[in-house]
Amino acid sequence: MPFPQTIDSLSRALIERKYDEPTPVQMAVMEDKAEGRDLVVSAQTGSGKTVAYGLAIAKTLLGDADRFPMDASPVALIVAPTRELAMQVERELTWLYAHTGARILSCVGGMDPKRERRQLHDGAHIIVGTPGRLRDHLERGVLDIKALKAVVLDEADEMLDLGFREDLEFILEATPQTRRTLLFSATMPKPIALLAKRYQKNSLRIETLGESRAHADIEYRAMRVAPNEVEHAVVNVLRFVESQSAIVFCNTREHVKHLHATLSERGFHAVNLSGELSQGERNHALQALRDGRARVCVATDVAARGIDLPNLNLVIHADLPNDAEILQHRSGRTGRAGKKGVSVVLVPLSRRSKAERLLREAGVLPVWGGVPQAEDIRKLDQQRMMMDPILTAPSSEEDLEMAKLVLASRSPEDIAAALVRIYRSRLPAAEDVFDPGPGRESDSFKQSKRFERDSGPRDFSWFRMDIGRKQNADPKWLLPMICRRGKVTKPDIGAIKISEHETRFEIANAMVAKFITAAKSQTEDDVKIELMAGAPEQSGEKRSFKPKFDKARKPSDGGAYEDRKPHADGEKPKFDKARKPKYDPSQKGSLKKERPGTPEYERALKEMIATGNPPPRKEKPEWKKRKG
């Protein structure tokens, strides 16, 4: 479907840029009913909305002319939430209005304000900026907006979330009442509706299918990973998925710095983006990605907001995002403007429930699997080498002459082996990773089931390690060590029994084989782990009662115990209650010195029963009073 009719200068730019088919949002803003009206547009990231509002305001700014007048006074104001998005919008509008003679200027935080003031004094037709910097220029009287014809709020929901409400209201109040206002937002919460109602007139609401299309252009893959192998998984995914550029998302600045250092050490050309970098450093990193000097960008969510990189085909979520909206925003860096992309979510088994919930809320059905193995990557390298330009590119006469000299001194096998070594030297080494498998439970896992196992048959096997209380063994550090050594998670571990010189613990039978393989491949602090033949006594099983032998039956001559026979297992000898006299409260203290079984006790007991009178008690001596 061709683009709708627009100004000739813009049509030329679209043809040169090879824009053959418009996106749904671009078609919607170019319809006759939208011409000249205020617009409230719901459009997802990557749906081509920058070009959409660039086309929508063209006739408002130029009228019937093809070029802007020489007098460069601001006629359009584009407000974006972040510096990167504002500068991206400036680049997009620069090529779109290249044949109109438009002067486009960006005013963003982190840049030199004095230089921006000089440029504003020289004149510009379209101003793109962040709310804080635009308000500063307005308050200083540097930015003249008397002739303003259109205002565009790009990602208005994000600007409100970042706390720019007062700045936006100040800017809108300062602009002429006759302006045209276009509001673009991925979502339409109540604050956005109130903002549109207050500052727009007769607005047209446009909802596009950009979200479903964006999902169709992005292939989602959820990969299982061991808890301590996330960085190795990132390395293998970058090596397995062929992409000219990729972005890896982390939740914290510290993880960004650590992962960036890890990838650089492995041989990747990587840059990092985080909030602690200056604007100059951020611009340098982004330019390296655009020029091809860097292939991988490791970034936080805030730093990467609004970034649009060419040939970005791969997004990796090294850390799970906090909500589904962030997941969509991250993944939306790829699969833009009809191009295909891959979004990989790395999922430790302990976080699988959260990952399934995020993907379900985002309306995404991913392909589940393990992280690419080193062997798979090596096989793929063989196929890629045969298609590499080093082999397929035509050879010059100088190349052929040098090849004859090499063939004269080396065999074809040696030359081919050297070529393979050269090819492999350019590639970062793949990592050996462990696939923890799909796990015993998924999203339907209930914590109560974990405790129900104790009451029924135990589906666990016992292991032993040669450290105990003498080595200060403690579950606080034993449990993470077991998970790390065996590539398992907490739900896979049952009881832990610590004795003086060793520790015994349970591993779910479903994970025993993988646990043994992983434990053998690693050594940590010389701790030896081995499978036990059976459960130890202190595993919770009940032991049979074994009474002691009757010492009274021991022969007086010190002979053997031939006549000693233990009670049968499970039988406990009963005490003969008939031999025990009943307690008589009236006899308290009368038999104090006598003990059961003695002749004195028996005589006194018979006399008391026969006479019915207790024996006489001894009188207590009177205490002598101390004189004086």
C-alpha positions, 0 to 999 in steps of 0.5 A, a space after each residue: 500500500 503506497 503512502 497517502 498523498 503528502 507534500 512533494 518534498 516529503 514524498 521524495 524523502 520517503 522514496 529515498 529512504 525506501 519507505 514503500 508501505 506506511 504503518 497503521 499509525 501513519 495511515 491513520 494520521 493521514 486520513 481526511 478526518 484527521 487533517 488539521 485537528 488535534 489528535 490523541 494517538 495510542 501508538 506503541 514504541 516502534 510503530 513509526 510514530 515519529 514519521 507519523 506526526 512528522 507527516 501529520 503536521 507537514 501541511 500545518 507548518 508549510 501550507 501549500 509551499 514545499 519549502 520553509 521561508 528563510 526567516 527561521 522562527 519556531 513553528 513546531 515544538 516536539 516535547 520528548 521525555 528523554 535526551 536520547 528520544 529527543 535526539 532520535 526524533 531530531 534525526 528522523 525529522 532531519 531526513 524527513 524534512 531534508 528537501 524543505 529547507 527546515 532547520 531542526 534544533 534539539 534542546 536537551 538536558 546534559 548539553 551546553 545551554 549557552 550553545 543552544 541559546 546561540 543556535 536559538 538566536 540564529 533561528 530554527 523552524 522545528 524545536 525538539 527538546 525535553 520538558 525541563 530544558 524547554 521550560 528553562 529557555 522559555 523562562 529566560 526568554 530565549 525561545 520565541 514561540 509566538 508564531 508556533 503552529 503545532 505542539 507534539 507531546 511524544 510518549 506523554 504517559 512516560 513524561 507524566 510518570 517521570 514527574 514532568 506534569 508541571 513543566 508540560 503545563 507551563 509549556 502548553 500554557 505559554 504556547 499560542 491558543 491557536 496552535 494544533 496539539 498532537 498527543 502520542 502515548 502508548 497507554 491512555 491513563 486518566 491523567 493523559 485524558 485530563 491533559 487532552 481535555 484541558 489543552 485540546 479542542 475537538 480532538 480526534 482519538 486514534 487507536 492503532 494495532 501497533 501492539 499486535 503488529 509489534 508482537 508479530 515482528 518480534 520472536 520471543 524466546 524464553 531460555 532456562 538458565 542456571 542461577 550462576 550462569 546468566 553471564 555465560 548464557 548472554 555470551 552464548 546467545 550473542 554468539 548464536 543469534 546472528 545480529 549486527 547489533 544487540 542490546 542487553 538489559 540489566 536492572 541495576 547500574 552495578 550489573 551493567 558495569 559488571 556485564 559490560 566488563 565481562 563481555 569486553 573481556 570475552 572479546 565483544 565490542 561492547 559499550 554500556 549505558 547507565 544514568 551515571 554517564 555524562 551526555 557526551 559519554 552516552 552520545 559517544 557510545 550510541 555513535 559507536 553502535 551506529 558506526 558499527 565500531 561496537 556491536 553490543 550495548 549493555 544498558 539499564 531501562 532508563 538509559 535505553 528509553 527512546 533508543 532507536 538503533 539501526 540493524 538492532 535485531 536482538 534484545 536480551 533480558 539478562 535480568 527479568 523486568 519488573 512488569 509487563 510494560 517494561 518487558 514490552 518497552 525493552 523488546 520494542 527496541 527491535 522489530 521496528 518499522 516492519 523489520 524482524 527481531 528476536 527478544 530473549 528472556 533468560 529465566 532462572 528456574 526459581 524465577 520461572 513463575 514470575 517470567 510466565 506471569 510477565 509474558 502472559 500479561 504482555 500477551 506474548 507466547 514465547 518458545 521455551 528452551 535451553 541456552 545454546 550449547 558450545 557445540 551448537 555454536 561451533 557447528 553454526 560457525 562452520 556453516 557461517 565460515 563457508 559464507 563469510 566474505 573472506 571466502 566468497 569475495 572476489 580475489 584481486 590479482 594481487 591476492 592471487 599472486 600472494 596465494 601462489 607464493 603461499 601454495 608453493 611453500 605450504 600444503 593446502 591443508 596447512 593453508 586451510 587450517 591457518 584460515 580457520 584459525 584466523 576466522 576463529 580468532 575474530 570470534 569470542 569463545 563460547 561457554 559451556 553452560 548447564 541446562 537445568 531442564 524444564 523443572 518439576 513445577 511451572 506456574 502452577 507450583 504451590 508452596 504447600 506442595 513442598 511441605 506435603 512431601 514430608 508426610 508422604 513417600 520421599 522422592 529424594 536421594 541422599 548425598 554426603 559432603 565431607 564438611 561438618 560442624 568442625 568446619 563451621 558448616 552452616 545452612 546459610 552458606 551450604 545451601 547456596 554452595 549446593 545450588 552452585 555446585 549442582 546447578 539446582 535451585 532451592 526447591 530441588 533440595 530437601 533436608 540437610 543434616 549436619 553432623 560433627 565431620 560431615 553433612 548429608 542432604 537430599 536432592 530430588 530424584 528428578 535432578 539426581 543425574 544432572 546434579 551428579 554430572 554438574 558436581 563432578 565437573 566442578 571443584 570448590 574448596 576441595 569439598 567432596 560430594 558423593 551419593 549415599 547408598 541409602 538414607 541415614 538413620 537421622 533422616 526422619 525414619 523411626 527406629 525400633 525399640 531395643 531394651 537393655 539386658 537385665 543386669 540382675 541376671 548377670 552370673 555371679 561367677 563372671 561367666 558368659 551370658 548364655 541365658 540372657 535373651 533380649 526382648 523382641 524388637 518393638 516390645 517394651 517390658 511392662 511394669 507390674 502394677 500389682 507389686 506397687 503399693 497404693 499411696 495412702 495420704 495418711 501414711 505420708 512420711 511414715 515409711 520414709 526410711 524404708 525402701 521397697 523390696 527390703 524386709 523392713 518395708 514388707 513387715 511394716 506394710 503387713 502390720 499397717 494393713 492388718 491393724 489399719 493404723 499407721 506406725 507411730 511418727 517420731 516427734 520433732 525436737 523443739 527449737 531452743 531459743 537463743 539467749 540474749 
